[in-house]
Amino acid sequence: MTAQPPVSRLRPVRTRSISPENVDGSAGGGGRATEGTGASCARDLGIGWKISPSVDIAPRATFTLAEIDGPGKINHFWITTHRDNWRTLLLRAYWDGADEPAVEVPYGDFFCHGWGAFSQVSSQMVAANPHGGFNSYWPMPFRTGARWTLENLSAVAVRVYYQLTYEVDGDYADEGYFHAQWRRSNPLEYLKTHVLLDNVGGSGHYVGTYLAWGVNSNGWWGEGEMKFYLDDDEEFPTICGTGTEDYFGGAWNFDVPGRGYTTFSTP
């Protein structure tokens, strides 16, 4: 992916936004809904006042959050639902008519929440804000089209609020596609290695890791080197860290003298 332009730079692009109020992102299409999940609450206010702020997804059903034709780039994705749904909803994204998804990750894990409990996240590309306002700022360019879906794996209907903002009319020929996948070892066997990502070919940038780690044994849980095997690496990696807490920008067990384990969130 290319670096993002300074906010002061004028660019010949137009912004569009897809939500339950404007399902195709059309110009002037916002605030027109006359039916929706908020119709009874907004009955005294009328059209333009959150008549359709959310969608209900039936059990075992897949809902199309957004379908965009032509070239463009997604710049911001905001979504929220009850925390009971964070692991039972499955996000997928498809670029340029592909049959296989480039993104296939449980809802909560995509936004750095693997345990069904809220934590503030203030990174450069993902922000999780009270109470479950999940934001992605990953730039996601596409050349002929994009499609986002959300599958409800549970046995109950779920309500979801979302807004996906994107641009059109830009030049995205030299930008890379965004990919994300999810893996779990449950449990990780003794003296075994958990593989975060494998069998990726071609050119590209590795842009981030989210890791949720449950401890099933005594002792310090974080002493594990993060290893990156690049290109022709076989037995030994090109990049090898000194510990899990070091990889995530901390040190010494995340332990502050006199305070113990300490949470932090930072770009």
N, C-alpha and C positions, 0 to 999 in steps of 0.2 A: 504494500500500500504506500502511496505517496504521502508526504507530509501535508498536513492541513494548512490552507492558506491563512494569512493573518485576517482577523475579523474586519480590519479596515479596508481590505482590498475589494474593489468593486469587481463583481463577476457576472457574466451574462447568463445567469440561471434563474429559474423560477421555483418557488417553494410550493409544495402541495402537502396535504395532510389527510390521512385516512383514519376514520374513527366510526363508531356505530352511528354517528350523525351524518357522516359523509363517507359512504362505504367505498366509493371509487376515487376519492380525492379530487373531484371535479372542481373547477374554478367557480366560486360563488355557491358551492354546494353545502356549506356548513350551516347549521341552525335551521334547516328546513323540515326536519322530521315532524310528523304528526302522530306517529305511533312509536311505541318503544317501552322499555322497562321503567322509564320514569314518567310515563304519561299521566298516571293518577296523581303523583306528587306535584307535577307542574301544571295541573289542570287550571288553576287560577291565574297562571302566568302566561300560558299559551305558547305558540310556536316560537322557537328561538331560545327556549329556556330549559335546556337539558331534558327534552322529551325522550331522547334515546341515548343515554350516556353509557350503556353497557349492553352485553349480549348474554344470553343463557345458552349453555352448551349441554346437550342431552348426554346421558350416560353412554359411554363407548362410542361417541360421535366425534367426528373431526370437523372443525369449523375453519373456514378460510378467513383469516384476519385481514389479509390484503392481497390483491392481485393487480399488478402494475404492468402495462404494456409499454414497450419502447425503452430507450436507454435512460438511466437515472442513477441516483445514489441515495440510499437511506442514511440519514444523519442522526436521527434520534428516534428511540422507541420507548414509550412509557406504557406501563401496564400494571394493573393491580387486581388482586383477588384475595379471598380469605386464605390464611396460611395453611388450612387443612388441604388446600389444593396444590401446594407448591411442589410436591413430588408426584402427584397423580395427573398432572397436565404435562404434555410432551410438545415442545416447540420444534418446528421444522421450517427450514427456508430452502427455496429452490431458485437457482439463477438461470436465466436464459433458456427456459423450457426443459431443464434437465429432469430425468426421471428419478434420479437419486438425490436426496437432500444434501446440501452443503452444510446445513446445521441440523443436528438431531440431538437435543439435550433436554432433560427434564426442566420444567419451567423455573423452579427455584434455583437449581444448580447453574443455569445460564446467568442468573443474576447474583451468583456467589452466596446462595442460601441452600445448604444441603441438609439442614437438620429440622426444618419447620419452625424455627424460632428466629425472631428478627434480630439482626445486627446491623448497625450503621456501616455502610461501605462508601468511602469517598475516594475512589480511584479516578484515574484520568478517563477511563472508558466505561466503567460501570459505577452507577451510584444507586444505593439502596437507602431510601429516606423514610422517616416515620409516616405511617406504620405499614410498610409494605409497598411503598411507591417505588417500583423498580424501573431503572432507566439504563438504556444502552446508548452509548455515544460512539460505538464502533462504526466507522465509515464502511458502507456496504454497497459498492458500485455494481451495476449490471448493464448489459449492452442491449438486450432485446426484451427483457422482462424479469419480474420478480414475483414470488409467491410465498407468503407466510401462512402457515397453518398451526392450529392448536388442537391436539387430540385429548379428549377427556377419557382417561383410562379407568376412572372410578365408576361406581354403581349408582351415583347420584348426579343430578344436574348441578352445574356450577355457573356462577355469574362472574363475568370478567369485564373490566373496564380497560380501554386501551386507546392509544393514539400513536400513529406511526407517521413521522414527518420525513419527507424526502425532497430531492431536487431533480429537476429535469433541464435539458438543454445544455448540459456541460459536456466536456470531452473526457471520457473515461477509458480510452483505449489503452493507456499505459498503467492502469490501476489494477491491483490484484483482487481476486474474489475472496470474500470472507468465508472461512470454514470454522466449524466448531463441532467437537464430538465429546462424548461422555463415556467414561469407563468406571467400573467399580469392582474391587476385590472384596468379597464379603463372606468370610474374613480373609485377610491376606495370610497365606501359610507361612509358617516359621522359616526364616532365612530366604524367603522368596522376594522377588522384585515386583513392585507394581508398575506396570507400563502405562504411561500417560498417553502416548501417541506412537503409532508405528505405521510402517508401510506407506509413507507419504512420498510421492515422487514429484519431480519437476522443481521449478524455482519458486521461491516464496520467502516470507518472513514468519517466524514463530513469534506471536505477539502477546501471549499471556497464558497463565495457568491459574485455575481455581482448584483447591484441594480441601476436601473435608475428611478429617482423620479421626476415627474413633479408637480409643485405646482399650485393649483387652488384656493387658498384662501390666505388671508392676514396672516401675522405673521410668526414666526419661524417654519420651515417645518420639522425639524429633531428630535423633541422630541418624539421618539418612542422606546420603549425597544425591543431589539431582544431577543426572548424567544425560548429556546430549550427544547422540551418535549421529554424525553428519557425513553425508556423501559416502566415502569409502571406508568409514570406521567399521571395525569388526569387534575385536576383543576389548579395545580401550576407546573411550570417548574423547572427542575433541574438547568438550567442556565438562568439567566436573567440579561441583561445589563442595562446601565444607559442612553442610548440615541444612536441614529443612528450614529452620528459623532464619538461617543466613540467606537462603535463597529468596525468602519473602521480605528481606530487608531488615530483619531484626538481628538479635545476637544474644548469646548466653541465655538460652532457654526462655526468651521473652521475660526474664525475671529481673525486676527492679528491686534492689536491696531494701528491705523493710516493707515492701508492698506485694511482693510475689508476682505471679503471672499478671501481665498487664496487656490490655487490649490496645490496639492502635489501628488507624486507618489513614492511608496516605497515598497520593499518586506514586 
